[in-house]
Amino acid sequence: MGRRRLPANLAERAVNTSIGADLAVGDLRVTVAPQAGGRIAKFWRETPKGPIHILQPMGPDAFDPFNWPKGGCYPLVPFSNRIRNGRFVFDGRERRLPSHPGTPDALHGFTQRRPWTVAAKTASSLTMTHIHTPDEWDWAFSASQILDLAGDALTVTLSVKNLSDAPMPLGFGLHPYFAVALGDRIAFDADWNWAIDGGFIATKREAKPMRYDAPQNTAGRTDYLSGWSRKATIARQDGTTIRLTASDALDHFVFHVPDGGAYLCLEPVSHVADAFNLAASGHEGTGLVVLAPGAAVEASVRMEIETRT
């Protein structure tokens, strides 16, 4: 494990996570942990035989912002995945971000390590917000997540607004950890695959369409994809089918299975890993967004649940 570079933002510290239900519609339940990086801590069905989890649940342990639990779902703002060596050039200036412990790279944005605030709440809807003031990241911005729970689905609408007086590079999306068992079937398709180096950084886009339809297994893998259909399905052996759909703005997709297959990550995102540097080097299709001062971007992800009786 590498030596930590401590962030300037002192809000990145261990906090306790919430474990109660915040939203309830029919038999669906959602718990959030706003102080733990604006996370959805749990999403499950309440049944007479006990909870059936849609997302791998976070536990009640203290949240470590540098060693976060592999559970729930967190926002990826203001970038997705990795920035090589924590540096990029934008608008003629080199920018440097703290590296994540154990890697030279900046990892998974930073708002998922910092507190969010519950700004509004009803029995079926909840809004979490985060305001960023410039530190290592030079731009001020606001971010919000609106969670809408229905009887058959949870929809998360993520928006980001540039509050600074200069254009801001941006990536965003969601990082869910789905609860699966070995043998549960996963299906999705995409038009483009990105080659990945040994440091899990994308290097080039390749015209290798992927039509994936296979069971969860113990072989770990990570794929960076773009031009996906923005639809994916998890057909579980317990009779639960999860249908994931995303807005057009989330045209990139990360498919990750850890060694052993303990969970499944299907991440709808706006850009590929290290898009800031790849775009600066002339690569096409990186998905990099540049927000003008005062401009905003929005996208949604829907997790629809169907149960077989």
C-alpha positions as CSV (number, residue, x, y, z in Angstrom):
1,M,0.0,0.0,0.0
2,G,1.5,3.3,-1.0
3,R,1.8,6.3,1.2
4,R,-1.3,8.5,1.4
5,R,-1.2,12.0,0.0
6,L,-3.6,13.8,2.4
7,P,-6.3,15.9,0.8
8,A,-6.7,19.6,1.4
9,N,-10.4,19.0,2.1
10,L,-10.5,17.9,5.7
11,A,-14.0,16.6,5.2
12,E,-12.5,13.4,3.8
13,R,-12.5,11.5,7.1
14,A,-14.0,8.3,8.5
15,V,-17.7,8.7,9.4
16,N,-20.5,6.3,10.5
17,T,-22.9,5.1,7.9
18,S,-26.7,5.0,8.1
19,I,-28.5,1.7,8.2
20,G,-32.2,2.6,8.5
21,A,-34.6,2.7,5.5
22,D,-35.1,6.2,4.1
23,L,-37.4,5.5,1.1
24,A,-40.1,2.9,0.9
25,V,-42.6,2.1,-1.8
26,G,-44.4,-1.3,-1.9
27,D,-41.8,-3.9,-0.9
28,L,-38.8,-1.8,-2.2
29,R,-36.6,0.0,0.3
30,V,-33.6,2.4,0.0
31,T,-31.1,3.6,2.6
32,V,-28.7,6.4,1.9
33,A,-25.5,7.5,3.6
34,P,-25.0,11.2,2.6
35,Q,-22.0,11.7,4.9
36,A,-20.3,8.7,3.3
37,G,-19.9,10.3,-0.1
38,G,-23.5,10.6,-1.1
39,R,-23.9,6.8,-1.2
40,I,-26.9,4.6,-1.7
41,A,-26.0,2.3,1.2
42,K,-28.7,-0.3,0.6
43,F,-31.4,-1.1,-2.0
44,W,-33.5,-4.2,-1.3
45,R,-36.9,-5.9,-1.4
46,E,-38.5,-6.5,2.0
47,T,-40.1,-9.9,2.1
48,P,-41.7,-12.2,4.8
49,K,-38.5,-14.3,4.6
50,G,-36.2,-11.3,5.0
51,P,-34.5,-8.8,2.8
52,I,-33.6,-9.6,-0.8
53,H,-30.8,-7.2,-1.7
54,I,-30.5,-5.6,-5.2
55,L,-27.2,-3.8,-4.3
56,Q,-24.5,-5.4,-2.2
57,P,-25.4,-3.8,1.1
58,M,-23.0,-1.5,3.0
59,G,-22.6,-2.4,6.7
60,P,-22.8,0.0,9.6
61,D,-19.1,0.2,10.1
62,A,-17.3,3.6,9.9
63,F,-16.7,4.7,6.4
64,D,-13.1,5.1,5.4
65,P,-12.9,7.5,2.4
66,F,-9.6,5.9,1.2
67,N,-10.7,2.3,1.7
68,W,-14.4,2.4,0.9
69,P,-16.7,-0.6,1.2
70,K,-17.5,-2.7,-1.9
71,G,-21.2,-2.1,-1.6
72,G,-24.0,0.3,-2.3
73,C,-23.8,2.8,-5.1
74,Y,-21.8,6.1,-5.2
75,P,-21.6,9.1,-7.6
76,L,-18.6,9.6,-9.9
77,V,-18.1,13.4,-10.0
78,P,-16.1,15.2,-11.4
79,F,-14.5,12.3,-13.2
80,S,-14.9,8.6,-13.6
81,N,-12.4,5.9,-13.0
82,R,-8.7,7.0,-13.2
83,I,-6.6,10.0,-14.2
84,R,-3.1,8.7,-15.0
85,N,-0.6,9.9,-12.3
86,G,-3.1,12.4,-11.0
87,R,-2.2,14.9,-13.7
88,F,-3.7,16.4,-16.9
89,V,-3.3,19.5,-19.0
90,F,-6.4,21.6,-19.6
91,D,-6.7,25.1,-21.0
92,G,-3.0,25.3,-21.3
93,R,-2.2,24.5,-17.7
94,E,-1.1,21.3,-15.9
95,R,-3.4,20.3,-13.2
96,R,-2.4,17.9,-10.4
97,L,-4.7,15.8,-8.1
98,P,-3.9,13.7,-5.1
99,S,-3.1,10.1,-5.9
100,H,-5.1,7.3,-4.3
101,P,-3.2,5.1,-1.8
102,G,-1.6,2.2,-3.5
103,T,-1.7,3.7,-7.0
104,P,-0.1,6.8,-8.6
105,D,-3.4,7.7,-10.1
106,A,-6.3,9.9,-9.0
107,L,-9.3,7.6,-8.6
108,H,-13.1,7.7,-9.0
109,G,-13.5,11.4,-8.6
110,F,-13.5,12.8,-5.1
111,T,-17.1,13.7,-4.2
112,Q,-17.7,10.0,-3.2
113,R,-15.2,10.6,-0.4
114,R,-16.8,13.8,0.9
115,P,-20.1,14.6,2.7
116,W,-23.3,15.3,0.8
117,T,-26.4,16.9,2.3
118,V,-30.0,15.7,2.1
119,A,-31.7,18.7,0.6
120,A,-35.3,17.3,0.2
121,K,-37.1,14.1,1.2
122,T,-40.5,12.5,0.9
123,A,-41.5,8.8,1.4
124,S,-40.5,8.0,-2.2
125,S,-38.0,10.7,-3.3
126,L,-34.8,12.1,-1.9
127,T,-32.3,14.7,-3.0
128,M,-28.6,14.8,-2.0
129,T,-26.4,17.7,-2.9
130,H,-22.7,18.6,-2.8
131,I,-21.1,22.0,-3.3
132,H,-17.4,22.0,-4.2
133,T,-15.2,25.0,-3.5
134,P,-11.8,25.0,-5.3
135,D,-8.9,23.1,-3.8
136,E,-6.7,20.7,-5.8
137,W,-9.6,20.7,-8.2
138,D,-9.6,24.3,-9.5
139,W,-13.3,24.7,-10.3
140,A,-16.3,25.4,-8.2
141,F,-19.3,23.2,-9.0
142,S,-22.5,21.8,-7.5
143,A,-23.7,18.3,-7.8
144,S,-27.1,16.7,-7.0
145,Q,-28.6,13.2,-6.9
146,I,-32.3,12.8,-7.0
147,L,-33.5,9.4,-6.0
148,D,-37.0,8.5,-7.1
149,L,-38.4,5.1,-5.8
150,A,-41.4,3.5,-7.5
151,G,-43.0,0.1,-6.9
152,D,-40.8,-1.5,-9.4
153,A,-37.7,0.6,-9.8
154,L,-35.2,3.1,-8.4
155,T,-34.2,6.0,-10.7
156,V,-31.2,8.1,-9.9
157,T,-30.8,11.5,-11.7
158,L,-27.4,13.0,-11.4
159,S,-26.6,16.6,-12.3
160,V,-23.5,18.8,-12.2
161,K,-23.3,22.6,-12.7
162,N,-20.2,24.6,-13.2
163,L,-20.1,27.5,-10.7
164,S,-16.7,28.8,-11.7
165,D,-15.9,31.6,-14.2
166,A,-13.9,29.3,-16.5
167,P,-14.7,26.2,-18.5
168,M,-14.5,23.0,-16.5
169,P,-13.6,19.5,-17.8
170,L,-16.0,16.9,-16.5
171,G,-16.9,13.2,-16.2
172,F,-19.7,11.7,-14.2
173,G,-21.8,8.6,-13.7
174,L,-22.7,6.0,-11.1
175,H,-20.7,3.1,-9.5
176,P,-23.2,0.4,-8.3
177,Y,-22.2,-2.9,-6.7
178,F,-24.9,-5.4,-7.6
179,A,-25.6,-8.3,-5.4
180,V,-25.2,-11.5,-7.4
181,A,-24.5,-15.2,-7.0
182,L,-22.3,-17.4,-9.2
183,G,-24.4,-18.5,-12.1
184,D,-26.6,-15.4,-12.3
185,R,-26.7,-14.3,-15.9
186,I,-25.5,-10.9,-17.2
187,A,-26.3,-9.4,-20.6
188,F,-25.4,-6.2,-22.4
189,D,-23.9,-5.0,-25.7
190,A,-21.5,-2.3,-26.9
191,D,-19.9,-1.2,-30.1
192,W,-16.5,-0.2,-28.9
193,N,-13.9,-1.7,-26.6
194,W,-10.9,0.2,-25.1
195,A,-7.5,-1.5,-24.7
196,I,-6.3,-1.3,-21.1
197,D,-2.7,-1.3,-19.8
198,G,-1.4,-3.0,-16.7
199,G,-2.4,0.0,-14.6
200,F,-6.1,-0.2,-15.6
201,I,-5.7,2.9,-17.8
202,A,-7.4,3.0,-21.2
203,T,-5.0,3.4,-24.1
204,K,-7.0,3.3,-27.4
205,R,-10.4,2.7,-28.7
206,E,-10.9,-0.5,-30.8
207,A,-13.8,-1.4,-33.1
208,K,-14.5,-4.7,-31.2
209,P,-18.2,-5.0,-30.6
210,M,-19.1,-6.9,-27.5
211,R,-22.4,-8.9,-27.2
212,Y,-22.1,-10.2,-23.6
213,D,-24.4,-12.9,-22.3
214,A,-22.8,-15.1,-19.7
215,P,-23.2,-16.2,-16.1
216,Q,-21.4,-14.6,-13.1
217,N,-18.2,-16.6,-12.4
218,T,-15.0,-16.5,-10.4
219,A,-12.8,-15.1,-13.2
220,G,-12.1,-11.5,-12.5
221,R,-12.3,-9.0,-15.4
222,T,-12.6,-5.3,-16.2
223,D,-13.8,-3.9,-19.5
224,Y,-14.1,-0.3,-20.6
225,L,-16.7,0.0,-23.3
226,S,-18.4,2.8,-25.3
227,G,-21.3,3.0,-27.6
228,W,-23.3,0.6,-25.5
229,S,-27.0,0.2,-25.8
230,R,-27.5,1.8,-22.4
231,K,-29.3,-1.3,-21.3
232,A,-28.1,-4.2,-19.3
233,T,-29.8,-7.2,-17.6
234,I,-29.0,-9.3,-14.6
235,A,-31.2,-12.5,-14.5
236,R,-30.7,-13.9,-11.0
237,Q,-31.4,-17.5,-10.0
238,D,-33.5,-16.3,-7.0
239,G,-36.2,-15.1,-9.4
240,T,-35.1,-11.4,-9.5
241,T,-34.4,-9.7,-12.8
242,I,-32.6,-6.3,-12.7
243,R,-32.9,-4.1,-15.8
244,L,-30.4,-1.3,-15.9
245,T,-31.1,1.6,-18.3
246,A,-29.2,4.9,-18.6
247,S,-29.5,8.3,-20.4
248,D,-27.8,9.0,-23.7
249,A,-25.2,11.2,-21.9
250,L,-23.8,8.0,-20.2
251,D,-22.5,6.5,-23.4
252,H,-19.6,4.7,-21.7
253,F,-19.7,1.6,-19.5
254,V,-17.5,-0.2,-17.1
255,F,-18.0,-3.9,-16.6
256,H,-16.1,-5.2,-13.6
257,V,-16.1,-8.6,-11.8
258,P,-13.6,-9.1,-8.9
259,D,-11.6,-12.2,-8.6
260,G,-14.0,-14.7,-7.0
261,G,-17.2,-13.0,-8.3
262,A,-18.4,-11.7,-4.9
263,Y,-20.3,-8.8,-6.6
264,L,-20.8,-7.2,-10.0
265,C,-20.2,-3.6,-11.1
266,L,-22.1,-2.3,-14.1
267,E,-21.2,1.4,-14.3
268,P,-22.9,3.8,-16.7
269,V,-20.5,6.8,-17.1
270,S,-19.9,9.7,-19.5
271,H,-16.3,9.0,-20.4
272,V,-13.6,6.4,-20.5
273,A,-10.8,6.0,-17.9
274,D,-8.2,8.8,-18.3
275,A,-10.4,10.6,-20.8
276,F,-8.8,14.0,-19.9
277,N,-5.3,12.9,-21.1
278,L,-6.6,10.8,-24.0
279,A,-8.6,13.7,-25.4
280,A,-5.6,16.0,-25.1
281,S,-3.6,13.5,-27.0
282,G,-6.1,13.5,-29.9
283,H,-8.0,10.3,-29.2
284,E,-11.6,10.3,-30.4
285,G,-14.7,9.1,-28.6
286,T,-13.3,9.7,-25.1
287,G,-16.6,11.2,-23.8
288,L,-14.8,14.2,-22.2
289,V,-17.3,16.9,-21.4
290,V,-16.4,20.6,-21.0
291,L,-18.9,22.7,-19.1
292,A,-19.0,26.4,-19.8
293,P,-19.4,28.7,-16.8
294,G,-22.9,28.4,-15.5
295,A,-23.7,25.4,-17.7
296,A,-25.1,22.1,-16.3
297,V,-25.4,18.5,-17.4
298,E,-27.8,15.8,-16.3
299,A,-28.3,12.1,-16.7
300,S,-30.3,9.3,-15.1
301,V,-29.9,5.7,-14.4
302,R,-32.9,3.4,-13.7
303,M,-32.7,0.1,-11.9
304,E,-36.0,-1.8,-12.6
305,I,-36.8,-4.9,-10.6
306,E,-38.9,-7.8,-11.8
307,T,-39.6,-10.8,-9.6
308,R,-40.7,-14.2,-10.6
309,T,-43.1,-15.9,-8.2
